[in-house]
């Protein structure tokens, strides 16, 4: 099977560029997934790369499933050894294996979805005796933003220049304690490498 025959010039260029990264900027339906799956197939068939050494990350479960199906068509059963997953699924799988490096967590940890997160924040607000008019979603958004900026509760508190941020830092700390007491992580934790220790 000549993998390159099914590609346009831009896709072919992306597939053949195998030394170092390649950036593909294109609109919806323009063939990005095709270029990526053919590049993976080319690396395996023509460059001798082991499927075990390939990680393909997508944003949605639907895209990950589509990629797996296309790779199976191109590579056959060896495609099962390729990690073709969503970003969160990839991080969760790695954490499931390595979580004990982050005490006090163990491999039986759970991942809080939005409903669980909001319940934890409501509990934190109740325990802190914070004004009932404070919206849990606003607190959760601030915690999420801090985590994505890789700020621990202490770091957020150190940068606080107003009452809201100071309060949010305290609530963030209490929220993290809630997570740990439940042996739980949230989606933001799945991509934050340097989690704060307590």
C-alpha positions as CSV (number, residue, x, y, z in Angstrom):
1,X,0.0,0.0,0.0
2,X,1.5,3.3,-1.0
3,X,0.5,5.6,1.8
4,X,1.5,8.8,-0.1
5,X,-0.9,8.3,-3.1
6,X,-4.0,9.1,-1.0
7,X,-2.7,12.5,0.2
8,X,-2.6,16.0,-1.2
9,X,0.7,17.9,-1.4
10,X,0.4,19.6,2.0
11,X,-0.6,16.3,3.7
12,X,2.2,14.5,2.0
13,X,4.7,17.1,3.2
14,X,3.5,16.7,6.8
15,X,3.7,12.9,6.5
16,X,7.3,12.9,5.1
17,X,8.6,15.4,7.7
18,X,9.7,12.8,10.3
19,X,12.6,14.6,11.9
20,X,11.3,16.8,14.7
21,X,7.8,18.3,15.2
22,X,5.5,19.4,12.5
23,X,2.7,22.0,12.9
24,X,-0.5,21.6,10.9
25,X,-2.8,24.6,10.8
26,X,-6.0,23.9,8.9
27,X,-9.8,24.3,9.2
28,X,-12.4,21.7,10.0
29,X,-12.7,19.0,7.4
30,X,-9.5,19.8,5.7
31,X,-7.8,16.5,6.4
32,X,-5.7,17.1,9.6
33,X,-6.7,13.7,11.0
34,X,-5.9,12.0,7.7
35,X,-2.5,13.6,7.7
36,X,-1.8,12.6,11.3
37,X,-2.9,9.0,10.9
38,X,-1.0,8.6,7.6
39,X,2.1,10.1,9.3
40,X,1.8,7.5,12.1
41,X,1.4,4.7,9.6
42,X,4.4,6.0,7.6
43,X,6.5,6.1,10.7
44,X,5.7,2.5,11.5
45,X,5.8,1.1,7.9
46,X,8.7,3.1,6.4
47,X,10.7,4.3,9.4
48,X,10.5,1.2,11.6
49,X,9.1,3.1,14.6
50,X,7.5,0.8,17.2
51,X,3.8,1.4,17.7
52,X,4.6,1.4,21.5
53,X,6.6,4.6,21.0
54,X,3.7,6.6,19.4
55,X,1.3,8.8,21.3
56,X,-1.5,10.5,19.4
57,X,-3.5,13.0,21.5
58,X,-6.9,14.4,20.6
59,X,-9.5,16.6,22.3
60,X,-12.6,14.5,22.1
61,X,-13.5,10.8,22.6
62,X,-15.1,10.8,19.2
63,X,-11.9,12.0,17.5
64,X,-9.9,9.5,19.4
65,X,-12.2,6.7,18.3
66,X,-12.1,7.8,14.7
67,X,-8.3,8.0,14.9
68,X,-8.1,4.4,16.3
69,X,-10.4,3.1,13.5
70,X,-8.3,4.9,10.8
71,X,-5.1,3.6,12.2
72,X,-6.4,0.0,12.3
73,X,-7.3,0.3,8.6
74,X,-3.8,1.6,7.8
75,X,-1.6,-0.4,10.2
76,X,-3.8,-3.4,11.2
77,X,-3.6,-5.1,14.6
78,X,-0.3,-3.3,15.5
79,X,-2.4,-0.2,15.8
80,X,-3.7,-1.5,19.2
81,X,-0.2,-0.7,20.6
82,X,-0.5,3.0,19.7
83,X,-1.7,5.3,22.4
84,X,-4.5,7.2,20.6
85,X,-6.4,8.9,23.3
86,X,-7.8,12.2,24.6
87,X,-5.6,14.5,26.5
88,X,-7.4,13.7,29.8
89,X,-7.5,10.0,29.1
90,X,-3.8,9.9,28.5
91,X,-3.0,11.9,31.7
92,X,-5.4,9.7,33.7
93,X,-3.7,6.5,32.5
94,X,-0.2,7.8,33.3
95,X,-1.5,8.9,36.8
96,X,-3.1,5.6,37.4
97,X,0.3,4.0,37.0
98,X,2.4,6.7,38.8
99,X,0.0,8.2,41.4
100,X,1.8,6.8,44.4
101,X,4.6,9.4,43.7
102,X,2.0,11.9,44.9
103,X,1.2,10.9,48.4
104,X,-1.3,10.5,49.9
105,X,-3.0,9.3,46.7
106,X,-3.2,5.6,45.7
107,X,-4.2,3.9,42.5
108,X,-7.8,3.7,43.5
109,X,-8.2,7.4,43.1
110,X,-11.3,8.9,41.5
111,X,-11.7,11.8,39.2
112,X,-14.2,14.4,40.2
113,X,-16.5,15.5,37.4
114,X,-18.1,19.0,37.4
115,X,-21.0,17.8,39.7
116,X,-18.5,16.4,42.2
117,X,-16.4,19.5,42.1
118,X,-19.3,21.8,42.7
119,X,-20.4,19.6,45.6
120,X,-16.9,19.8,47.1
121,X,-16.8,23.6,46.7
122,X,-20.3,23.9,48.3
123,X,-19.0,21.9,51.3
124,X,-16.0,24.1,51.5
125,X,-18.1,27.2,51.5
126,X,-20.4,25.8,54.1
127,X,-17.5,24.8,56.4
128,X,-15.9,28.2,55.9
129,X,-19.1,30.0,56.8
130,X,-18.8,32.1,53.7
131,X,-21.7,34.3,52.5
132,X,-24.4,32.2,50.8
133,X,-24.5,34.6,47.9
134,X,-21.0,33.6,46.7
135,X,-21.5,31.4,43.7
136,X,-19.7,28.0,43.8
137,X,-19.1,28.2,40.1
138,X,-17.1,31.4,40.5
139,X,-15.0,29.8,43.2
140,X,-14.4,26.7,41.1
141,X,-13.5,28.9,38.0
142,X,-10.9,30.8,40.1
143,X,-9.5,27.5,41.4
144,X,-9.4,26.1,37.9
145,X,-7.6,29.2,36.6
146,X,-5.0,29.0,39.4
147,X,-4.4,25.3,38.7
148,X,-4.0,26.0,35.0
149,X,-1.4,28.7,35.8
150,X,0.2,26.0,38.1
151,X,-0.3,28.1,41.2
152,X,-0.7,26.3,44.6
153,X,-3.0,27.8,47.1
154,X,0.0,29.4,48.9
155,X,1.2,30.8,45.6
156,X,-2.2,32.2,44.8
157,X,-2.4,33.8,48.3
158,X,1.1,35.3,47.8
159,X,-0.1,37.0,44.6
160,X,-3.4,38.1,46.0
161,X,-3.9,41.9,45.8
162,X,-7.6,42.0,46.7
163,X,-10.1,40.4,49.1
164,X,-11.6,38.0,46.5
165,X,-8.3,36.5,45.6
166,X,-7.3,36.1,49.3
167,X,-10.6,34.4,50.0
168,X,-10.3,32.2,46.9
169,X,-6.8,31.1,48.0
170,X,-8.2,29.9,51.3
171,X,-11.1,28.2,49.6
172,X,-8.7,26.6,47.1
173,X,-6.6,25.2,50.0
174,X,-9.7,23.8,51.6
175,X,-10.9,22.3,48.3
176,X,-7.6,20.6,47.8
177,X,-7.9,19.0,51.2
178,X,-11.4,17.8,50.3
179,X,-10.0,16.2,47.2
180,X,-7.2,14.5,49.1
181,X,-9.5,13.3,51.8
182,X,-11.6,11.6,49.1
183,X,-8.5,10.2,47.3
184,X,-9.8,12.3,44.3
185,X,-8.4,14.5,41.6
186,X,-10.3,16.9,39.3
187,X,-9.8,17.4,35.5
188,X,-7.4,20.3,36.1
189,X,-5.2,18.0,38.1
190,X,-4.8,15.7,35.2
191,X,-2.5,18.2,33.4
192,X,-0.9,20.0,36.3
193,X,2.5,18.4,36.8
194,X,3.7,20.1,40.0
195,X,0.8,19.6,42.4
196,X,1.2,21.3,45.7
197,X,1.9,19.1,48.7
198,X,0.2,19.6,52.1
